[in-house]
């Protein structure tokens, strides 16, 4: 009821504003996206089953569920034109028991460029994203090779095909290595980023740039982003008489990301591909799941003693490197039917010698897009996601032990029902 009242209030407010602003143009729109997808999970990854505290090396299990309901990225919004120079967009996400702000920005065209202020797509979510995969709410291989940074608050400058972004920085906790027990989300025994106590200082925005060009039937585009903040481990202390030092110095947490992609349009066929690389990208808000529920987050080592070495893993921040790519091919059969298939690959690797970890995943699908009438499309799809075994080096004894964690897999089939108005 509260959500209905909120939507009604917002709609009434926008309508009243439109009526009192004669020079404005309001174009209201909406998109209903309904999920009917059956999911079959195999493996011992506790993230599959909503469990915590179970061993990742337990016997394999299975589970099957069928989604039936609105996806959370169903939406309603308005595109507003105040003048030829000044426009804006307001969009709410509605569905799956949620109500959230998706887009809210204004843009001013000053002739030789534009300036946008507000919340809209992070460039990683808008550049070189070609897949129409419907899995997990129109994921589009975003978690498995295409990369996805969601929407961000920003100031963006555009000059033709070039974009310059000053984005609200994202500050997250770390995976953590402490003494004999490495723990953190990339360790199969623990699922979740550790909120390490300390002081997180952000002094500059996340900075990104994008560019695209078209030559005949070929379009090429790319983007790059950088983020920096500092972390001070103010709680790294020891008992009286402990010879190990107390650290209160700041550590730099740097994230980099780069992506490039291309589309070749050979009507009725379309071929696309993308490649992305970065380090500590989850710390800047970009997702890439090389194991179900596990993301590329920087590793923090507190320098405590490990049985494997006298000084343990040296105190500091250790990078997690990520790369991935996608391949997508489509064909338009006629105005009512088109087909698409795609493949995505993602790989995460850490460089902490006391927390050696390497994991990768594959995702592939086949779909048909069936247009019933203008504005009503049904998209059946079948696909599979394979989370490969994770090779992790553990220090549970005086001798480092290499263990292999069974990542599991997901097979799914079903359809998305979409009505746009």
Residue pairs with C-beta under 8 A, 6 or more apart in sequence:
3 94
3 99
6 99
7 76
7 92
7 94
7 99
10 90
10 92
14 26
14 28
14 78
14 90
15 26
17 24
18 24
18 26
21 82
23 82
23 83
24 80
24 81
24 82
25 80
25 81
26 78
26 79
26 80
27 78
27 79
27 80
27 81
28 76
28 77
28 78
29 76
29 77
29 78
29 79
29 420
29 421
30 74
30 75
30 76
30 77
30 420
30 421
31 74
31 75
31 76
31 418
31 419
31 420
31 421
32 70
32 74
32 95
32 417
32 418
32 419
32 420
33 70
33 71
33 73
33 74
33 95
33 137
33 138
33 416
33 417
33 418
34 69
34 70
34 71
34 74
34 416
34 417
34 418
35 67
35 68
35 69
35 70
35 71
35 137
35 414
35 416
36 66
36 67
36 68
36 414
36 415
36 416
36 417
37 66
37 67
37 134
37 135
37 381
37 412
37 413
37 414
37 415
37 416
38 64
38 65
38 66
38 67
38 412
38 413
38 414
39 64
39 65
39 66
39 67
39 410
39 411
39 412
40 62
40 63
40 64
40 410
40 411
40 412
41 48
41 49
41 62
41 63
41 64
41 408
41 409
41 410
42 60
42 61
42 62
42 408
42 409
42 410
42 411
43 60
43 61
43 292
43 387
43 406
43 407
43 408
43 409
44 56
44 57
44 58
44 59
44 60
44 61
44 406
44 408
45 56
45 188
45 291
45 292
45 293
45 387
45 406
45 407
45 408
46 52
46 53
46 54
46 56
46 191
47 191
47 292
47 293
47 294
48 61
48 63
48 292
48 408
48 410
49 61
49 63
52 191
52 192
55 189
56 188
56 189
56 405
56 406
57 188
57 403
57 405
57 406
60 406
60 408
66 414
67 414
69 95
69 96
70 94
70 95
70 96
71 95
71 96
71 137
71 138
71 416
72 93
72 94
72 95
72 96
72 97
72 98
72 100
72 137
73 93
73 95
73 102
73 137
73 138
74 93
74 94
74 95
75 91
75 92
75 93
75 94
75 102
76 91
76 92
76 94
77 89
77 90
77 91
77 92
77 102
77 103
78 89
78 90
78 91
79 87
79 88
79 89
80 87
80 88
80 89
80 90
81 87
82 88
84 109
85 108
85 109
85 110
86 106
86 107
86 108
86 109
87 106
87 107
87 109
88 105
88 106
88 107
88 118
89 103
89 104
89 105
89 120
90 103
90 104
91 101
91 102
91 103
91 104
92 99
92 100
92 101
92 102
93 99
93 100
93 101
93 102
101 119
102 119
102 151
103 118
103 119
103 120
103 151
104 118
104 119
105 116
105 117
105 118
105 119
105 120
106 116
106 117
106 118
107 114
107 115
107 116
107 117
108 114
108 115
112 159
113 157
113 158
113 159
113 160
114 157
114 158
115 155
115 156
115 157
115 158
116 154
116 155
116 156
116 157
116 158
117 154
117 155
117 156
118 153
118 154
119 151
119 152
119 153
119 154
120 151
120 152
120 154
120 156
121 151
121 152
122 149
122 150
122 151
122 152
122 154
122 167
122 208
122 285
122 286
123 149
123 163
123 165
123 208
123 209
123 210
123 223
123 225
124 147
124 148
124 149
124 208
124 223
124 225
124 257
124 259
124 276
124 286
125 142
125 148
125 149
125 150
125 151
126 210
127 210
127 212
127 221
127 222
127 223
127 259
127 261
128 146
128 221
128 222
128 223
128 259
128 260
128 261
128 262
128 274
128 276
129 140
129 142
129 146
129 148
129 261
129 274
130 140
130 146
130 261
130 263
130 272
130 273
130 274
130 326
130 328
130 342
131 140
131 141
131 142
131 146
131 326
131 328
131 340
131 342
131 344
132 138
132 140
132 330
132 340
132 342
132 367
132 369
132 379
133 139
133 140
133 141
133 342
133 363
133 365
133 367
133 381
133 383
134 367
134 379
134 381
134 415
134 416
135 363
135 365
135 381
135 383
135 385
135 412
136 143
138 416
139 148
140 146
140 148
141 326
141 328
141 342
141 344
141 363
142 148
142 287
143 287
143 288
143 289
143 346
143 363
144 288
144 289
144 324
144 344
144 345
144 346
144 361
144 362
144 363
144 385
145 274
145 276
145 288
145 324
145 325
145 326
145 343
145 344
145 345
145 346
145 363
146 274
146 276
146 324
146 326
146 344
147 257
147 259
147 276
147 278
147 281
147 286
147 287
147 288
147 324
148 286
148 287
149 225
149 284
149 285
149 286
149 287
150 285
150 287
152 167
152 168
152 206
152 285
153 167
153 168
154 165
154 166
154 167
154 168
155 165
155 166
156 163
156 164
156 165
156 166
157 163
157 164
158 164
161 211
161 212
161 213
162 209
162 210
162 211
163 208
163 209
163 210
163 211
163 223
164 208
164 209
165 206
165 207
165 208
165 209
165 210
165 225
166 205
166 206
166 207
167 205
167 206
167 207
167 208
167 225
168 205
168 206
169 202
169 204
169 205
169 206
169 227
169 229
169 284
170 206
170 227
170 283
170 284
170 285
171 200
171 202
171 229
171 283
172 193
172 282
172 283
172 285
172 297
173 193
173 194
173 195
173 196
173 297
174 184
174 193
174 194
174 196
174 231
174 297
174 298
174 299
174 300
174 317
175 184
175 185
175 186
175 187
175 193
175 194
175 297
175 298
175 299
175 300
175 320
175 350
175 355
176 182
176 183
176 184
176 194
176 196
176 299
176 300
176 301
176 302
177 183
177 184
177 299
177 300
177 301
177 302
177 312
177 313
177 318
177 352
177 354
177 355
178 301
178 302
178 304
179 302
179 304
179 305
179 306
179 312
180 306
180 307
180 308
180 395
180 396
181 395
181 396
182 354
182 355
182 394
182 395
183 189
183 190
183 194
184 190
184 193
184 194
184 297
184 299
185 191
185 192
185 193
185 194
185 293
185 294
185 295
185 297
186 291
186 294
186 297
186 299
186 320
186 348
186 350
186 355
186 357
186 359
186 392
187 355
187 357
187 392
188 291
188 390
188 392
188 405
191 293
191 294
193 282
193 295
193 297
194 300
196 231
196 233
196 300
197 233
197 234
197 235
198 231
198 232
198 233
198 234
198 235
199 231
199 232
199 234
200 229
200 230
200 231
201 229
201 230
201 231
201 232
201 250
202 229
202 230
203 229
203 230
204 228
206 225
206 226
206 227
206 284
206 285
207 225
207 226
207 227
208 223
208 224
208 225
208 226
209 223
209 224
209 225
210 221
210 222
210 223
210 224
211 221
211 222
211 223
212 219
212 220
212 221
212 222
213 219
213 220
213 221
214 220
217 264
217 265
217 266
218 262
218 263
218 264
218 265
219 262
219 263
219 265
220 260
220 261
220 262
221 260
221 261
221 262
222 258
222 259
222 260
222 261
223 258
223 259
224 256
224 257
224 258
224 259
225 255
225 256
225 257
225 258
225 284
225 286
226 254
226 255
226 256
226 257
227 254
227 255
227 283
227 284
228 252
228 253
228 254
228 255
229 253
230 250
230 251
230 252
230 253
231 250
231 251
231 253
231 300
231 317
232 248
232 249
232 250
232 251
233 247
233 248
233 251
233 300
233 302
233 315
234 248
236 246
236 247
236 248
236 302
236 303
236 315
237 246
238 244
238 246
244 303
244 304
244 305
245 303
247 302
247 303
247 315
251 300
251 316
251 317
252 317
253 280
253 283
253 298
253 317
254 279
254 280
255 278
255 279
255 280
255 281
255 283
255 284
255 298
256 278
256 279
256 280
257 276
257 277
257 278
257 281
257 284
257 286
258 276
258 277
258 278
259 274
259 275
259 276
259 277
260 274
260 275
260 276
261 272
261 273
261 274
261 275
261 326
262 272
262 273
262 274
263 270
263 271
263 272
264 270
264 271
264 272
267 332
268 331
268 332
268 333
269 329
269 330
269 331
270 328
270 329
270 330
270 331
271 328
271 329
272 326
272 327
272 328
272 329
273 325
273 326
273 327
273 328
274 325
274 326
275 323
275 324
275 325
276 322
276 323
276 324
276 325
277 321
277 322
277 323
278 286
278 296
278 321
278 322
278 323
279 296
279 319
279 320
279 321
279 322
280 296
280 297
280 298
280 319
280 320
281 288
281 296
281 322
282 288
282 295
282 296
282 297
282 298
282 320
283 297
283 298
287 295
288 295
288 296
288 322
288 324
288 346
288 348
289 295
289 346
289 361
289 387
290 296
290 322
290 346
290 347
290 348
290 359
290 360
290 361
290 387
291 348
291 359
291 361
291 387
291 390
291 405
291 407
292 385
292 387
292 407
292 408
292 410
294 348
294 359
296 320
296 321
296 322
296 348
297 320
298 317
298 318
298 319
298 320
299 317
299 318
299 319
299 320
299 350
299 352
299 355
300 316
300 317
300 318
301 312
301 313
301 314
301 315
301 316
301 318
301 352
301 354
301 355
302 315
303 311
303 312
303 313
303 314
303 315
303 316
304 312
305 311
305 312
306 312
306 313
306 354
306 395
307 395
307 396
307 397
307 398
308 354
308 395
308 398
308 399
308 400
309 354
312 354
313 352
313 353
313 354
313 355
318 350
318 351
318 352
318 355
319 350
319 351
320 348
320 349
320 350
320 351
321 348
321 349
321 350
321 351
322 346
322 347
322 348
322 349
323 346
323 347
324 344
324 345
324 346
324 347
325 344
325 345
326 342
326 343
326 344
326 345
327 342
327 343
327 344
328 340
328 341
328 342
328 343
329 340
329 341
329 342
330 338
330 339
330 340
330 341
331 338
331 339
331 340
332 338
333 339
335 371
336 370
336 371
337 368
337 369
337 370
337 371
338 368
338 369
339 366
339 367
339 368
339 369
340 366
340 367
340 369
341 364
341 365
341 366
341 367
342 364
342 365
343 362
343 363
343 364
344 362
344 363
344 364
345 360
345 361
345 362
345 363
346 360
346 361
347 358
347 359
347 360
348 357
348 358
348 359
348 360
349 357
349 358
350 356
350 357
350 358
354 393
354 395
355 392
355 393
356 391
356 392
356 393
357 390
357 391
357 392
357 393
358 390
358 391
358 392
359 387
359 388
359 390
359 391
359 407
360 388
361 385
361 386
361 387
361 388
361 407
362 385
362 386
362 388
363 383
363 384
363 385
363 386
364 383
364 384
365 381
365 382
365 383
365 384
366 381
366 382
366 383
367 379
367 380
367 381
367 382
368 379
368 380
368 381
369 377
369 379
370 377
370 378
370 379
370 380
371 377
372 378
375 419
375 420
375 421
376 418
376 419
376 420
377 418
378 415
378 416
378 417
378 418
379 415
379 416
379 418
380 413
380 414
380 415
381 412
381 413
381 414
381 415
381 416
382 412
382 413
383 411
383 412
383 413
384 409
384 410
384 411
384 412
385 409
385 410
385 412
386 407
386 409
387 407
387 408
387 409
388 407
389 404
389 405
389 406
389 407
390 404
390 405
390 407
391 402
391 403
391 404
392 402
392 403
392 404
392 405
393 400
393 401
393 402
393 403
394 400
394 401
394 402
394 403
395 401
